[in-house]
Amino acid sequence: MRIGVDAMGGDFAPEATVLGAIQAHREVHSEVRIVLIGNESQIHEILLREGVSSSNFDIVGTTQVINMGDHPTKAFQQKPDSSLAVGFGMLANGDLDGFASAGSTGAMLVGAMYTIKPIPGIIRPGIASFLPISETKTGLLIDSGLNPDASPDVLYQYALLGSIYAKEVFGVTSPTVGLLNIGEEADKGNLVAKSTHQMLKEATSIRFIGNIEANRIFDEDSADVLVCDGFTGNIVLKEAEGFYTLLQRRGISDTFFERFNFEHYGGTPLLGVNAPVIIGHGVSNANAIKNMILQTQKVISAGLVVKIKEALS
């Protein structure tokens, strides 16, 4: 298994990405090879400083970097030797089994859509984010920012994608699916929500439990997979992150609330594309990068892309 890591992606790259890769190397399975893609001299310098042999990694040198402020589509075209573009090229050619980056989310989406492309039949890929439900249960929120305007057909596919992920990666035998809405009744919400509810209610391939109001997201019996458009999902995700920051600011420590720390998850999967892609947070430190790589390993090991293609067929 070969996991590609954009060594130049993120606000603290390449320092955080290389240090995170060093930590991940100690925890990944023995057959996993981490491929660091980026400025070769800087990568070697950090490894040498940390007393880590370069032979522990495959290093692919690049000369360009796509920055956070770059226009995603233009940057991907104008910087073909960037770590992000090279990484996606390797993924498309089969030289990597998965690719992870804490760099520009927009450029990651452009790279995925134009190189590995969506799985046939997928209308729009979605970003899935993790929501702690209890000390032991983790829910999946999809979409959390990619598609602010989503049709009922797209939301139906999100329910299917989320269910497959929860089953294959989280190990949930029969994942429940809820539709985030302003009321539990079937006739609540806008036209998209009402139409989606009807489609999910009639679906036989998922276990739909109805509408979920925002104040029930963190109930123990809440859905394993929470479906919504990217506009709503991103607001929910950012509010959860803000609440965690508020608790930290007030010096409140709790084992459950600590699960809201994004570092523990590392990155969010882009579901519906032809190869495993994990998108990390731009402010990722070494610990977050480590977990981003470990998350990529889980997705690859689960054979998630194959399972999604089988479900669509």
TIGUGU-894306 format. One record per residue: residue in three letters; y negated, z, x of N, C-alpha, C in turn. Coordinates in steps of 0.2 Angstrom, whole numbers, plus 5000, padded with zeros to 4 digits. Each point is the difference from the previous one (the first is absolute). Layout:
N
ALAYZXYZXYZX...
END
This chain:
313
MET500650005004499450004996499450005004ARG499549954999499450005004499450014995ILE499650055002499450024996499449985004GLY499649964997499449985003499450054998VAL499650025005499450044999499449975003ASP499549994995499449985002499650055005ALA500150005006499750055005499250004999MET499749954998499350005000499750024993GLY500450014995499850024993499850074999GLY499550014997499850074998499350025004ASP499750054998499450025003500150035007PHE500650035001500150035006500549975005ALA500149934999500449965004499749985006PRO500449995005500750005001500350075001GLU499550055001500250075002500550034995ALA499850004994500450034995500749964998THR499949945001500649964998500550005005VAL499850005007500550015005500350075000LEU499650054999500350075000500450014994GLY499949974995500450004994500749975001ALA499949945003500649965002500550045005ILE499750045004500450045005500350064996GLN499750034995500350054996500649974996ALA499849944997500549974996500749985004HIS499949985006500549985004500550055001ARG499850065000500450065000500450024994GLU499849974994500350014994500449954997VAL499849935001500449954997500749995002HIS500449974996500749995002500149965007SER500550015003500149975007500049935000GLU500149964994500049935000499349974999VAL499550054999499449974998499649995007ARG499649945000499649985005499350004997ILE499550035003499350004998499749955004VAL499649954997499749955003499250015000LEU499750025005499350015000499649935002ILE499649994995499649935000499350025001GLY499749975006499350025001499849995007ASN499450035002499849995007500550035005GLU500349965004500650025004499850055005SER499449995004499850055005499850074997GLN499750004994499850074997500750034998ILE500449974997500750034998500350035006HIS500149965006500350025006499750065002GLU499350005000499650065003500150064996ILE500150004994500150064996500750025001LEU500549965000500750025002500150035006LEU499649975005500150035007499750075000ARG499450014997499750065000500450064997GLU500449984994500450044997500750015003GLY500149975006500650005003500649974997VAL499949954996500549974996500149935003SER500749985000500149945003499949944995SER499749955003499949944996500649974997SER500650015004500649974998500350034993ASN499750054998500150034993499849954994PHE499649965002499749964995500049925002ASP499949964995499949935001499249994999ILE499749975005499250005000499949925000VAL499649984994499849945000499249995000GLY499849975006499350005001499649954996THR499450034998499549964996499350005002THR499649964999499350005003499450014995GLN500250004993499550014995500250064995VAL499550024997500050064995499749984994ILE500350014994499649994993499850074999ASN499350015000499750064998499950014993MET499950074998499950024993499549964997GLY499449985003499549974997500049924999ASP500549975003500149935000500249984993HIS499849944999500349974993500749985001PRO500450034996500750005000500349925001THR499849964996500349935000499749965006LYS499450015002499749965005500350035007ALA500050075000500350035006500749985002PHE500449994995500749995001500049925002GLN499649964998500049935002499749995007GLN499450045002499649995006500350045006LYS500550054998500250045006500850004999PRO500349945002500749995000500450045005ASP499650025005500450045005499850085000SER499850024994499950074998500750034999SER500050075001500650034999500350004993LEU499649994995500250004994500349934998ALA499649955002500349934999500649995004VAL500150025006500649995004500650044997GLY499850064997500550044997500349974994PHE499649974996500249964994500449945002GLY499849975005500349945002500750015002MET500150065004500750025002500450024994LEU499750034995500450024994500249944997ALA499649954999500249944996500549965004ASN500050005007500549975004500750045000GLY500050064998500650045000500150035007ASP499550015004500050045006499950074999LEU499850024994499950074998500350014993ASP500350064999500350024993499550034996GLY499450025002499550034996499450015004PHE499450004997499450005004499550064997ALA499750045004499650054997499350005004SER499550024996499350005003499550044997ALA499650045003499550044997499349965001GLY500049945001499449965000499849984993SER499649955000499649974994500549994995THR500050034994500449994994499949934998GLY499449985000499949934997500349955005ALA500050015006500349955005500850004999MET500250064999500850014999500249964994LEU499650014995500249964993500049935001VAL499449975004500049935001500649985005GLY500150045005500649985004500750004996ALA500150044996500650014996500049944995MET499549984997500049954995500049935003TYR499849995006500049935003500549995005THR500450055003500549995004500750024997ILE500150064998500750014998500049994992LYS499449994997500049984993500350054995PRO499850004994500350044994500849974999ILE500450054998500749984998499949954994PRO500449955000500049954994500150044993GLY499549994996500150034993499550065000ILE499750025005499550065000499349974999ILE499750024995499349974998499550035005ARG500050065001499550045005500450065003PRO500050005006500350065004499550064998GLY500350065001499650064999500150055006ILE499550045000500050065005500350064997ALA500550035002500350064997499850065005SER499750054996499850065004500450064997PHE500150055005500450064998499650064997LEU500250034994499750054997500550065000PRO499850065003500450064999500050024993ILE500650014997500150034993500150075001SER500550025004500150075001500250015008GLU500350065001500150015007500649965003THR500449974995500549965002500049934998LYS499649994994500049934997499449965002THR500149945002499449955002500049944995GLY499549994997499949944995499749945004LEU500149954997499749935002499549984996LEU499449985002499449974997499949935001ILE500149964996499949935001499749964994ASP499449975001499749985007499550055001SER499850015007499550055002499449965003GLY499949944999499449975002500049935002LEU500649964999500049935002499749964994ASN500250014994499849964994499650044995PRO499350005000499650034995500149984993ASP500249935000500149974993500749985000ALA500450034996500749985000500249994992SER500449954999500249984994500750044998PRO500250004994500650034998500649985004ASP500049945001500649975004500050035007VAL499450015003500050035007500250075000LEU499850044995500150074999500850014999TYR500349954996500750004999500450005006GLN499749955005500449995006499950065004TYR499450045000499950065004500550054998ALA500150004993500550054998500749995003LEU500249945001500649985003500050015007LEU499549985004499950015007500150085001GLY499650034997499950085001500750034999SER500449984995500650034998500549985006ILE500049945002500549985006499850055006TYR499450005001499850045006500250084999ALA499950034994500150074999500850015001LYS500449954998500750005000500349995007GLU499749955003500349985007499750045006VAL499450024999499750045006500050084998PHE499850024994499950074999500750024998GLY500549964998500650024998500150034993VAL499549984995500050024993500549964997THR500550034997500649964997499749954994SER499650034995499849974995499250014999PRO499649975004499350015000499749994993THR499550054998499649994994499449975001VAL499749964995499449965001499550024995GLY499450025002499550014995499449955001LEU499649994994499449965001499450054999LEU499650005005499450045000499549974995ASN499950054995499649984994499550064998ILE499649984995499550054998500350054994GLY500649984998500450044995500749995000GLU500450044998500849995000500249954994GLU499649994995500249964995500149935002ALA500449964997500149935002499449964998ASP499650024995499549954999499350025003LYS500150055005499450025004499849955006GLY499450005002499849965006499749934998ASN499849965005499849934999500549954998LEU499849944999500549954998500649995006VAL499850015006500549995005500550065000ALA499750064999500550065000500449994994LYS499849984994500450004994500549945001SER499949955003500449945001500650025005THR499750045005500550025006500550054997HIS499750054996500550054997500549964996GLN499949954996500549974996500549965004MET499849975006500449975004500550055004LEU499750055002500450055004500550044995LYS499850014993500450034995500649954999GLU499949945000500649954999500449995006ALA499850025006500349985006500750045000THR500549965003500750045001500150015007SER499649985004500150015007499750065003ILE499650034996499650065003500150064995ARG499950065002500050064995499350024998PHE499749974995499350014998500050064996ILE499650055002499950064996499350014996GLY499649945000499450004996499450015004ASN499450014997499450015003500050075003ILE499650005006499950065003499250015001GLU499850064997499250015001499950035007ALA499449995003499950035006500150075001ASN499950044995500150075001500850025000ARG500449955000500750015000500349975006ILE499649975005500349975005500450055005PHE499850065000500350045005500550054996ASP500249994994500550044997500749995003GLU500450054999500749995003500449944997ASP499849994994500449954996499649944999SER499549995005499649945000500549945002ALA499749945000500449945002500150005007ASP500649975002500149995007499649945003VAL499849954995499649945002499450004995LEU499450005002499450004996499749935001VAL500049964994499749935000499350004998CYS499649965003499349994998499749945004ASP499449984998499749955004499750035007GLY499849965004499750025007499450044999PHE499649984996499350044999500150074998THR500550014995500150074998500450045005GLY500549965003500450045005499650025006ASN499649965002499650025006499550064999ILE499850004994499650064998500450065000VAL500650004997500550065000500150025007LEU500249955004500250025007499450035004LYS499449974999499450035004499850074997GLU500150014994499950064997500550065003ALA500649985000500550045003499850025007GLU499849955004499850015007499450045001GLY499549994995499450045000500250074998PHE500450024996500250064998500450045006TYR500449965003500350045006499550015005THR499549965001499450015005499650074998LEU499950004993499650064998500450065001LEU500750004999500450065001499950025008GLN500149955004499950025007499450035002ARG499449974997499350025001500050074998ARG500350024995500050074997500550055003GLY500449975005500450055004500650024996ILE500249964995500650014995500649975003SER500550045002500649975003500650014995ASP500449954998500550004996500549955001THR500750015000500549965002500049934996PHE499950014994500049944995499449965001PHE499450035001499449965001500049975007GLU500350035004500149965007500349945000ARG500449994994500449934999499549954999PHE499450014998499549954999499649975006ASN500250035006499849985006500349935002PHE499649955000500349935001500449995006GLU499850055005500449995007500750014999HIS500350044995500750014999500349934998TYR499749964997500349934997499949945005GLY499450015004499949955005499749934997GLY500349974995499849944997500349994994THR499749944996500249994994500349935000PRO500649994996500349935001499749954995LEU500049945003499749944996500749974997LEU500050014993500649984997499949934997GLY500649965000500049934997499949955005VAL500050015007500049955005500649995003ASN500149955004500749985003500250045006ALA499650055002500250045006499750074999PRO500350055003499750075000499350005003VAL499550024997499350015002499850074998ILE499850045005499750064999499350015002ILE499550024995499350005002499850075001GLY499850025006499750075001499350014999HIS499850065000499350024998499649995007GLY499449974999499649995005499850055005VAL500050064998499850065004500750045002SER500549965001500750035002499950035007ASN500350065000500150035007500749985002ALA500250035006500749995003500550024995ASN499950064997500650024995500049954994ALA499549984998500049954994500349935002ILE499949985006500349945003500750015001LYS500250065002500850015001500349994993ASN499750034995500350004994500049934996MET499549965002499949934998500649965003ILE500250025006500649965003500650024997LEU500150074999500650034997500149974992GLN499449994997500049974993500349935000THR499749965005500349945001500749995001GLN500350055004500750005002500450014993LYS499750054996500450014993500049944996VAL499449965000500049954995500549945003ILE500049995006500449955003500850024999SER500150065001500750035000500349994992ALA499550014996500250004993500149934997GLY499849955004500149934998499649984994LEU499450035000499650004994499949934997VAL499849955005499849934998500649974997VAL500650015003500649974997500150024993LYS499950074999500150034993499649974995ILE499349995002499549984995500249924999LYS500249965005500249934998500650004995GLU500550055001500650004996499850024993ALA499550044999499850034994499649944996LEU499649965004499649954997500549944998SER500649995003500449944999500450024994
END
